[in-house]
Amino acid sequence: MTESGTQLWRITIPVVATAGEVEALADRIVETLCPDHEHDGPCPLPWALRITDGGSLSKAEQRRLREEIDSTNDPA
């Protein structure tokens, strides 16, 4: 934790979507984190975005993420 009380976090959002949907989602995330993308200097809220094609993950990791999605979206 820093003197200002901030600390490093990781937010993970696995999704099942088309490439176009992922691009649109990424654009919305960027807009949320940095609404003034033409500002001078670094963003007031430091951030990074990494998108990984699920096909590059191990079968076990793909299965774990799909199970996580299923449990999050369980209608019960």
N, C-alpha and C positions, 0 to 999 in steps of 0.2 A: 504494500500500500504506500502511496506517496504522501507527502506532506498535505496535499489538498484533499486527501481522503479518497482519491481515485485509485483504481487497481485494474489490472488486465482481466478481461472477460473474453470468453468465446461463446458465441451464439451459433448453434448448429440448427439448420432447417433442411432436413431431407425432404425432397419433393419428387413426385412422379409427374412429369410434364414433358411437353415437346420442347425442342431447342428454342423456338420462338417464345414460348411461355416463360422459359427460364430467363431469356434475355429481357423480357418485359418486367419480370419480377426483380431482376438485378437492377434495372433502371429505377424502379420504385424504391428499392433499398438505398441506392446511392442518393437519390433525391431526398430521402428521409434523413440520412446521415449528414448530407452536405447540400442543403437547399440552395446555397449561393456558390455554385461550382466555379465562379469566376473571382472568388475572393482572393486577396493577397495573402501569401504565406500559407502555412499549414492549416488544416481544418481545426476549428476550436475543439472538436471531439475527434481525436485521432482514431483512425479505423483502417481496416483493410478488408477486401472482399476476395474470396477465392471460390471458384466454381469448379467442381470436379465431376466429370462424366462418370456416372455410376458403372459403366462398362469397364472402367479402369480399376475398379475395386475388386477385392477378392470375393468369391461367391459367398463366403461366410459373412463378410461385411455387408454385401448387398442384401442378404437374407435378414441380418440384424436390423438394418435400416428400414426395410419393408415391414418387418414386425413392429418396429417403433411407430411407423406411420399408421399401420393398422390399429395399434392399441390407442393411439392418439385420436383416431377418427372412429372409434368404436361407438355405435349408436346407443349402446346400453347405458 
